[in-house]
Amino acid sequence: MDNRSRRETPEAVDTHGYCQAEIEVTHGFGLHARPSVIFTRLAKSFPCTVEIEVNDSNVWLNGKSIVKIMGARIRTGSMLKIRARGLRAAEAIHALKALVESDFDEEKKHGRSG
């Protein structure tokens, strides 16, 4: 692992390829169809497992499954825990957390400003 990757890793990382982060969904409509597709597509681009838990439900869902993500009905204000295990887990968490924080880049795509 190079120094750049080490600096960018979230707080909960261990040496066995496990990483976890928590983030609030601030997107105006939550994870409706388009953000769910963007999230799962990004999750699938990593070789590690990716799971999410919504609002401390103690139910972990496959973060690479559009059916599971859309079925969770994740609304604005929901708290997501995202965890990954395996190769590039920290990188996956960093990328997925940044995606949620950026509101799935939808404001930029539609020419809107905050």
BALO-594015 format. One line per field, with one value per residue: z, x, y of N, C-alpha, C in turn; residue number from 1. Coordinates in nm, 2 decimals, padded with zeros to 4 digits. Each point is the difference from the previous one (the first is absolute). Last residue first. Example, Ala and Ser with C-alpha at 12.3 -4.5 7.8 and 13.67 -1.06 7.14 Angstrom:
% BALO-594015
n_zz: c(00.71_-00.01)
n_xx: c(01.28_00.03)
n_yy: c(-00.22_-00.57)
ca_zz: c(00.00_00.00)
ca_xx: c(00.09_-00.09)
ca_yy: c(00.11_00.12)
c_zz: c(00.08_00.00)
c_xx: c(-00.08_00.09)
c_yy: c(00.11_00.12)
num: c(2_1)
***
This chain:
% BALO-594015
n_zz: c(-00.50_-00.52_-00.52_-00.43_-00.09_00.13_00.42_00.39_00.13_00.24_00.41_00.45_00.28_00.36_-00.10_-00.23_00.24_00.24_-00.24_-00.09_00.35_00.10_-00.27_00.08_00.34_-00.10_-00.30_00.03_00.40_00.26_00.19_00.14_00.18_00.21_00.06_00.12_-00.14_-00.19_-00.46_-00.20_-00.18_-00.10_-00.14_-00.42_-00.34_00.03_-00.11_-00.46_-00.25_00.14_00.19_00.48_00.37_00.51_00.56_00.50_00.44_00.06_-00.03_-00.37_-00.44_-00.26_-00.39_-00.32_-00.36_-00.16_-00.34_-00.40_-00.29_-00.27_00.12_00.24_-00.25_-00.18_00.29_00.10_-00.33_-00.04_00.30_-00.07_-00.30_00.15_00.47_00.49_00.23_-00.05_00.03_00.17_00.34_00.36_00.34_00.22_00.17_-00.06_-00.04_-00.15_-00.05_-00.12_00.31_00.32_00.16_00.08_00.07_-00.08_-00.53_-00.43_-00.26_00.06_-00.18_-00.47_-00.18_00.04_-00.20_-00.01)
n_xx: c(-02.61_00.03_-00.06_00.00_00.00_00.35_00.19_-00.23_00.03_00.34_-00.01_00.02_00.39_00.14_-00.02_00.37_00.39_00.04_00.13_00.46_00.28_-00.03_00.24_00.46_00.14_00.02_00.29_00.05_-00.24_-00.47_-00.35_-00.46_-00.34_-00.46_-00.37_-00.47_-00.41_-00.23_-00.25_-00.11_-00.06_-00.18_00.09_00.01_00.32_00.42_00.03_00.00_00.40_00.49_00.45_00.07_-00.24_-00.17_-00.13_-00.23_-00.08_-00.13_00.15_00.00_00.15_00.43_00.33_00.45_00.38_00.49_00.41_00.25_-00.16_-00.30_-00.47_-00.20_-00.16_-00.42_-00.37_-00.14_-00.25_-00.46_-00.29_-00.14_-00.37_-00.46_-00.11_00.13_-00.06_-00.17_00.27_00.51_00.32_00.17_00.39_00.39_00.46_00.37_00.43_00.34_00.40_00.39_00.36_00.22_-00.33_-00.33_-00.33_00.01_00.06_00.33_00.35_00.49_00.24_00.08_00.37_00.44_00.06_-00.01)
n_yy: c(02.44_-00.09_-00.25_-00.26_-00.49_-00.30_00.11_-00.13_-00.46_-00.31_-00.26_00.17_00.06_-00.28_-00.46_-00.18_-00.08_-00.41_-00.38_-00.06_-00.16_-00.46_-00.30_-00.05_-00.29_-00.47_-00.31_-00.51_-00.22_00.11_00.44_00.35_00.44_00.26_00.43_00.31_00.38_00.38_00.02_-00.47_-00.54_-00.49_-00.48_-00.24_00.11_-00.21_-00.46_-00.12_00.06_-00.18_00.00_00.05_-00.34_-00.02_-00.05_00.12_00.20_00.49_00.51_00.33_-00.20_-00.28_-00.29_-00.23_-00.27_-00.29_-00.04_00.14_00.46_00.25_00.00_00.36_00.37_-00.03_00.05_00.45_00.22_-00.10_00.19_00.45_00.07_-00.11_00.18_00.18_00.47_00.44_00.41_-00.08_-00.12_-00.42_-00.18_-00.34_-00.34_-00.45_-00.42_-00.47_-00.43_-00.31_-00.11_00.30_00.41_00.47_00.44_00.49_00.14_00.10_00.24_00.01_-00.38_-00.03_00.22_-00.19_-00.49_-00.56)
ca_zz: c(00.14_00.10_00.12_00.00_-00.04_-00.12_-00.11_-00.02_-00.08_-00.11_-00.12_-00.04_-00.12_00.04_00.08_-00.08_-00.07_00.09_00.02_-00.13_-00.03_00.10_-00.03_-00.12_00.04_00.09_-00.03_-00.08_-00.11_00.04_-00.11_00.04_-00.12_00.03_-00.06_00.03_00.05_00.14_00.05_-00.01_00.07_00.00_00.14_00.10_-00.03_00.03_00.14_00.06_-00.02_-00.05_-00.14_-00.06_-00.10_-00.13_-00.10_-00.12_00.02_-00.01_00.11_00.12_00.00_00.10_00.07_00.07_00.05_00.03_00.14_00.01_00.09_-00.06_-00.08_00.09_00.06_-00.11_-00.03_00.11_00.01_-00.11_00.03_00.10_-00.05_-00.11_-00.10_-00.11_00.05_-00.01_00.01_-00.13_00.00_-00.13_-00.01_-00.06_00.03_00.01_00.02_00.02_00.04_-00.11_-00.07_-00.09_00.06_-00.09_00.04_00.14_00.11_00.06_-00.04_00.05_00.15_00.04_-00.03_00.10_00.00_00.00)
ca_xx: c(-00.05_00.10_-00.06_00.03_-00.11_-00.05_00.08_-00.01_-00.12_00.04_00.00_-00.14_-00.01_00.02_-00.12_-00.12_00.01_-00.03_-00.14_-00.07_00.03_-00.07_-00.15_-00.02_00.01_-00.12_-00.04_00.09_00.08_00.10_00.06_00.12_00.05_00.13_00.05_00.14_00.04_00.02_00.08_-00.06_00.09_-00.07_00.02_-00.09_-00.13_00.01_00.01_-00.13_-00.10_-00.13_00.02_00.01_00.10_-00.04_00.10_-00.02_00.07_-00.10_00.03_-00.06_-00.07_-00.10_-00.05_-00.13_-00.05_-00.15_-00.04_-00.01_00.11_00.12_00.04_00.04_00.13_00.10_00.03_00.06_00.14_00.08_00.02_00.11_00.13_00.06_-00.10_00.06_00.06_-00.10_-00.14_-00.06_-00.05_-00.05_-00.14_-00.03_-00.14_-00.02_-00.14_-00.02_-00.13_-00.08_-00.05_00.10_00.09_00.06_-00.01_00.05_-00.09_-00.08_-00.14_-00.06_00.00_-00.12_-00.12_-00.04_00.08_-00.09)
ca_yy: c(-00.01_00.03_00.07_00.14_00.07_-00.06_00.04_00.14_00.04_00.09_-00.08_-00.02_00.09_00.13_00.04_00.00_00.12_00.11_00.00_00.04_00.14_00.08_-00.01_00.09_00.14_00.04_00.14_00.08_-00.06_-00.09_-00.08_-00.08_-00.07_-00.06_-00.12_-00.03_-00.14_00.00_00.11_00.14_00.09_00.13_00.06_-00.06_00.07_00.14_00.02_-00.04_00.11_-00.05_-00.02_00.13_00.00_-00.03_00.04_-00.09_-00.13_-00.11_-00.10_00.05_00.12_-00.01_00.12_-00.01_00.13_00.00_-00.03_-00.14_-00.05_00.03_-00.11_-00.11_00.03_-00.01_-00.14_-00.06_00.06_-00.06_-00.14_-00.02_00.04_-00.09_-00.04_-00.09_-00.12_-00.11_00.04_00.01_00.14_00.03_00.03_00.13_00.04_00.15_00.04_00.15_00.04_00.04_-00.12_-00.06_-00.09_-00.09_-00.14_-00.03_00.04_-00.10_00.01_00.12_00.00_-00.08_00.07_00.10_00.12_00.12)
c_zz: c(00.04_00.13_00.09_00.11_00.00_-00.05_-00.13_-00.11_-00.02_-00.08_-00.12_-00.14_-00.05_-00.11_00.04_00.07_-00.10_-00.07_00.10_00.03_-00.12_-00.02_00.09_-00.03_-00.11_00.04_00.08_-00.02_-00.07_-00.12_00.06_-00.12_00.05_-00.12_00.06_-00.07_00.03_00.06_00.15_00.04_-00.02_00.09_00.01_00.14_00.10_-00.02_00.04_00.15_00.06_-00.01_-00.07_-00.15_-00.07_-00.10_-00.13_-00.11_-00.12_00.04_00.01_00.12_00.14_00.01_00.11_00.06_00.06_00.05_00.01_00.14_00.03_00.09_-00.06_-00.07_00.09_00.06_-00.11_-00.02_00.11_00.01_-00.10_00.03_00.10_-00.04_-00.11_-00.08_-00.11_00.05_00.00_00.02_-00.14_00.00_-00.15_-00.01_-00.06_00.03_00.02_00.01_00.03_00.04_-00.11_-00.07_-00.10_00.08_-00.10_00.04_00.14_00.11_00.06_-00.02_00.06_00.15_00.05_-00.03_00.10_00.00)
c_xx: c(-00.09_-00.07_00.12_-00.06_00.01_-00.11_-00.05_00.08_-00.02_-00.12_00.03_00.00_-00.15_-00.02_00.02_-00.12_-00.12_00.00_-00.04_-00.15_-00.08_00.03_-00.08_-00.15_-00.03_00.01_-00.12_-00.06_00.09_00.07_00.11_00.05_00.12_00.04_00.14_00.04_00.15_00.03_00.01_00.11_-00.04_00.08_-00.07_00.01_-00.11_-00.13_00.00_00.00_-00.13_-00.10_-00.13_00.02_00.00_00.12_-00.04_00.10_-00.03_00.06_-00.10_00.01_-00.06_-00.07_-00.10_-00.04_-00.14_-00.03_-00.15_-00.04_-00.02_00.12_00.14_00.04_00.04_00.14_00.10_00.04_00.08_00.14_00.08_00.03_00.12_00.14_00.08_-00.12_00.05_00.05_-00.11_-00.15_-00.06_-00.06_-00.03_-00.15_-00.02_-00.15_-00.01_-00.14_-00.01_-00.15_-00.09_-00.05_00.09_00.09_00.05_00.00_00.05_-00.09_-00.09_-00.15_-00.06_-00.01_-00.12_-00.13_-00.05_00.09)
c_yy: c(00.10_00.00_00.04_00.08_00.15_00.08_-00.05_00.05_00.15_00.05_00.08_-00.06_-00.01_00.10_00.15_00.05_00.02_00.14_00.11_00.01_00.05_00.15_00.09_00.00_00.10_00.14_00.05_00.14_00.10_-00.06_-00.09_-00.08_-00.08_-00.08_-00.04_-00.13_00.00_-00.14_-00.01_00.10_00.14_00.10_00.13_00.06_-00.05_00.07_00.15_00.03_-00.03_00.12_-00.04_00.00_00.13_00.00_-00.05_00.06_-00.10_-00.14_-00.12_-00.11_00.03_00.14_-00.04_00.13_-00.02_00.14_-00.01_-00.05_-00.15_-00.05_00.01_-00.12_-00.12_00.03_-00.02_-00.14_-00.07_00.05_-00.07_-00.14_-00.01_00.05_-00.08_-00.05_-00.08_-00.13_-00.10_00.03_00.03_00.14_00.03_00.02_00.13_00.02_00.15_00.03_00.15_00.03_00.04_-00.12_-00.06_-00.10_-00.10_-00.14_-00.05_00.05_-00.10_00.02_00.12_00.00_-00.08_00.07_00.10_00.12)
num: c(114_113_112_111_110_109_108_107_106_105_104_103_102_101_100_99_98_97_96_95_94_93_92_91_90_89_88_87_86_85_84_83_82_81_80_79_78_77_76_75_74_73_72_71_70_69_68_67_66_65_64_63_62_61_60_59_58_57_56_55_54_53_52_51_50_49_48_47_46_45_44_43_42_41_40_39_38_37_36_35_34_33_32_31_30_29_28_27_26_25_24_23_22_21_20_19_18_17_16_15_14_13_12_11_10_9_8_7_6_5_4_3_2_1)
***
